[in-house]
Amino acid sequence: METPIGPLLVAATHEGLVNVGFRADEAATRRAVASMGRRLGTDPVEDAARLVPVTDQLEAYFAGERKEFDLPLDWSLITGFNRRVLRELATGVPYGAVVGYQGLADRVGEPGAARAVGVAMASNPIPVVVPCHRVVESDGGIGGFGGGLEIKRILLALEGVLPAPLF
């Protein structure tokens, strides 16, 4: 789907949304779909109707009309500590708020795991909906982002955390 942050690949299973991929040109989409098929152990099937709730909610989010997502999520591409961290992020860091890597580590009961939280953010298969863009450095820095810092800044500006980019 086309969005203000570029084309996104959205994929769902019978369980729910399983993947949101940035920079979804034709080649990237082909690679991502093949990888998901291998990891999920099934051949992908194009079913646009299954994705309508996802695309509708993402469009409303990017238009500033939606502050939270109400979608079933399929967590099967993420396990263990990373899943715990991402679930906490999805339920505990609302629109317009941010949390530090250390703060998120503390929330999941692993105070020594701030760097591992960064790894969990980098492995998030459902960015935007599971808002890893809301995780920042404790010293006020923006931190990293798998989609690139420009996209992270745009998302944080959309949510009112940062000023809108000038150009």
N, C-alpha and C positions, 0 to 999 in steps of 0.2 A: 504494500500500500504506500502511496505517496504521503509524506508528512512534511512539516516544516523543518525537520532534522534530516531529511532525505528519505529514500525508499526503505521501508521496513519489511522484512519477511516475518509473517506471523504464521505459526503452526499450532495445531491443536490435535489432541487425541480424544478418545471417548471420555477420558477423565477430565480434560480441560486444556487450557492454554499451556503449551509445553515449551514454546520458543518464540522469542522476538529477536530478530537479527538486524543489525545496522548495515547500512551501505549495501542493500540487497539488489545489486545489479544481477543480470542474468547468470553470470558465471558464479558469483558468490552464492546465489540462491541454489543453483544446481549442487554445489559442493555441500552446502548446509543441509539440504534435503537428503542427500545421499548419506551424510554423516549421521543425521537423526535416524534414518531408516536402519542403519547398522546398529546404532546404540539402542534403539527401541525394539529391534528384532522383527521389524515388519516393513513391508513395502509401503511407501507413502501413497496416499490417494488424494487427489485434488477434490475438495468439498467446500466450495465457497460459502455455502449456507451455514456450515458449522462455524465459520469465522465471522459472520455478520455481527454477533454481539461484541466480539473483540474489536473489529474495525469501527463499529459505531462508538464504542466507549473510548477508543484511542482518538478518534476524530473529535469527540466532545472534549477530551482532555486537552488536546492541542488548541482547541478553540477557546479554552479557558472556561468551559461550561461544566466540567467534571473535576472534582477534587479527589475522588477515590474510585477505585475500580471494584466492580462487583462481578467477578468472573471466577468460575472454577479453575483451579490451577492443577496441572499435572507436574509433580515434583520429581518424576522418575529420572530426569537427567542430572540430578544432583543428590548427593547422599551425605550422611554423617554430619560432621561439624558444619560444613558449608550449608547443608540444608537447614540446620538449626538456626544459623545466623541469618539466612535469607528469610526464613519464616518469621523470625523476630523483626527483621526490617520491614517485611510486608505488613505486619499487624501493629507494630509499635512506633513507627516513625511517620507521622501524618504529613499530608500535603503542606508545603510551606515551612517545614521544620527540617533540621539537619541533626545528625549525630556524628560524633567522632568515632574513628576506628576503635579506640580504647573504650569508649562508652558502649559500643555495641558488644565488644568482648565481655565487658562487665555484665551486660544484660543477659548474656547466655551463660553466665557463671564461669567464664574462662578469662580471668583478668590478665593473664600473661600472654594472651593470644591476639593482640592488636594486629600484628603482621599477618596472622592467619586470617583475620577478618578481611584484610586487603585481598588475599588470595580468593576468599569466598566471593568478594565483590567481582573480581576479574572472571570468575567462573559462572556468574549468574546467567542462566539461559533465558531468563524472562525480564530483561531490563525494561525500564520505564514502568511497567506494571508492578514489578518487584523493584522498588525505587533505589537502586544502588547509587544513583546520582545524588542522593541525599546524605551520603556518607562522606565526611570531610576530615581533614587533619585537625588534630587537637589544637594546634597553634594558629588556627584560622585559615590555613592554606586550603585550596580547593581539593587537593589530592589527585589521584589518578582516575581514569575512567576508560573502560574497554571501548567505548564508542568514540573516544577522543575528547579532549578537554573543551573543544568548541561546542560539542553537543551537550556536555555536562553544564556548561555555562548557560546555554539556551534553556535547558530544562529547569535549572535553578532560577533563572530570570522569569520564566513562565510562572513559576510557583511563588514569585515575589521575594525570594531569598537574596538574589543579586539584582542589580539594576539591569535593565534591558540593554543588550549590545547597541552601540551607536550606529553600527553599520554591519 
